Amino acid sequence: MRLTTPPESQQDLLQRCWQLAGKTLGQIATELGIPVPDNLLHHKGWAGQVLEHYLGADAGNQAEPDFTGLGIEMKTLPLNANGQPKESTYVCTVSLREKGNLRWEDSWVRQKLAQVLWVPIEADKNIRLADRYVGLGWIWQPTPAQETILKRDWEELMDRVVLGEQADISAREGQYLQIRPKAANSRVMVKSLTEEGASTLINPKGFYLRSTFTRELLATQFK
């Protein structure tokens, strides 16, 4: 497997994105010496891992942005046959045992979304995994207006968590940010707290950006 050093600057990272754009996942994997699975059924996250490796992401499993020296998180943006975001974008897990006063400014969601490298990628199920093209990545930072809405969504959702209403949170809540189950299947359970403060078990949950929001980001970038 080819080793890639972390990018030294944003410009270095964007230059690597230019080198990626227009290549297929199969071509990239071949350059890196990584085998391509037939599908993603048992290899969820494979495409993102290949792109992270090519671009020099160095966070690994640490609680840090993917490019630690630059403070930049990478998110793939799978696109459907119409060139639109296919699904919501995972941000991070939700801590289901939170109590007391929480601040958006200190949240892991805000840190994750402070600077994001978006990398579009074909995700039409009719295209073989190895033949799917990668688009041109770009670095995004929330505008003041976007951050205001993200903050409001986060505060309203975390209020529900702190009050022990985790099990009742619906994916319909939140304008840009939503909470959804985050597990391989419904049998996976984690400890949480009820409204009365008692310990209980529920499915793990994660923060996600709605596809309607990422569609706006895509349209703004490539208008």
N, C-alpha and C positions, 0 to 999 in steps of 0.2 A: 504494500500500500504506500502511495506517495505521501510524504509528510509535507504539510503546508504551514509556513510560519504565520503568526498573527499579523494583520495589517498594521502599519505604523501610523497611519493617519486616515482621516475620512476620504481623502483623495485617493489614497492607496486602495481602500476598500471599494470605492466606486469604480476604480480602474479594473479591479478584478470582476466587478459586476458586468462591465463592458465586455470582458473576455468570455464571460458566461453566456451572455445574451445571444440567442439564436442557436445554441447548442441543444442537443437532446440529452435527456438523462442518461441514455445509453452511452453517448460519446463522453460525457463527463465521468461516468463510472469507470469507463475503460481507461481514461487518462489517470484516474486515481488507483486503478487496480482493484476495484470493488465489484463483486458480482452483482448482477441485476436480478432481483426476484421476478417471477412470472407475474405476480400481482402484489397488492398491498394488504391482502386479507390477513396474513400473519406477519406482516412487516410494516405495521403502522408507523409513520414517522420516518421511513427510510429516505424518502426524497429530501426532506429537510436536513437529515443527517449528512447526506452526500453533499448538499450545497454548503452546509456549515464547514465541512472538511475542506472543500475546495477554496472557500473564502478565508479560511484560517481562524474560525471561531475557536476560542480557547477556554470557555467557561466550564465545559464538561458538565458535571452534575452539581457544581457550586451554585449557591444562591446569588448569582451575579448576572449582569447582562451578558449575552453570548460573546461579544467582543469586549473583554474586560478593560483593556487599555483605553478604549474609546467610549465606553459607557453606552454601547449600542446593542439593542436586542434585534435578532433577526426573526422575521416571520415570513413563511411562504404564503402565497396567495393563490390557492388553487382556483383555476378558471374553468367554467363550463364551456360547452360548444359555442355559446354566444359571446364568449370573452368576458363574462361577468363572474364575480366571486361565487363559488359554488356552495360555500358553507360559512358558518360563523367561525371566527378565529379565536383559538384558545389563548388566554393571557397567562393565568396562573391559578393555582388552587385557592379555594376559600377556606380560611381557618374557621372551623365551625364551633369553636369553644371560646370565642372572643367575649370579653366583658369590658365594662367601663368606657371611658372616653377614647375614641379613635379619631385620628386626623388623616385626611386625604393626603396631606403633604408628607406623611411618614409611611404611607401605604406601599405595599409591594406592587400593587397595580400601577400606581403612578410611576414608580421606578422603572417598571417594565415598559411603560409607554412613553417615557421621557424622550427617547430617540429610538426609532424603529427603522430597520432596513427591511423594506418590503420587496420580496422577490416573486413576481408572477410566474405561474407554472401551469401548463396545460393539465387538466384533470378530467377530460372527457373519457368516460369509461370505454368508449369505442376505440380509443387510441391505445396501442400497446404501451406499457410503462416505459420501455426503453426508447420509444419513439416520441415521447412527449417533450415538447420544446420548453425552454426556460426563457422568460422575457427579461427586459431590462429592469434591474432593481433600482430603487431610489430610497433616500433617507428622509423620513418624515418626523416632524415634531408637532405636537398639538398646537393649534392656534389658541389664543385666549378664549375664543368663543367655544371651541371644541372642548378645551379643558374644563370650562364652566359646566358643560353638560355631563362630561365624564365624572366630574367631582360630585355633581348632584345625584347621578345614578348610583355611584359608589356609596355615598352617604345614606341614601334611602335603602339600598340593599343591605348594607351593613347594620343599619338600625334594626332591620328584621332579624338578622343573625344574632345580634346582641340580646334581643328580646326573646330569643329561643324559638323563633318562627321559621327556622331553616326548612323544615319539612313542607311548609306551605308556600315557599317562594316559587313563583311561576316564571318560566322562561319568557313570558309576555311582559314582565316588568323591566323597566329601564329603556331609555331612548337609544343610547349607543351601547351601553354595557348591560349584560344580562348574566344571570347565574343559571347554570344548567348542570345536570349530573355529569360527573367525570369519572367513569369507571369502565372496565372492559365489559362488565355485565351487571345486572341488577343484584346479583348475589354478593357483590363486594360491599362491605359495610365499614363505617368508621364511627368513633364515638362523637357524640354531640351533646348539647344541653337543651332541655325543654324550657318552656316559659317559666316553669316552677323551679328551674335550676337543677333538675334531676338529670342524671346521665342516661343517654339513650343511644341507639344505633340507627344511622341513616346512611344512604348512599353518599359517597364523597361528591363534592360539587366544585365547579370551577367557574372563574370569570371568563366570559367570552365577549368579543366585539361582534355586534350584529353584522350580517352581510350587507344590510342596507347602508351601514356606515362605511365599510370598506369599499363599497361600490362608489360612494361619494369621493373617497380618497383616490381611487383609480381614475375616475372621470376628471378630477381636478389635475392630476399629474399628467394625463395624456390627452387633455382637451385640445 
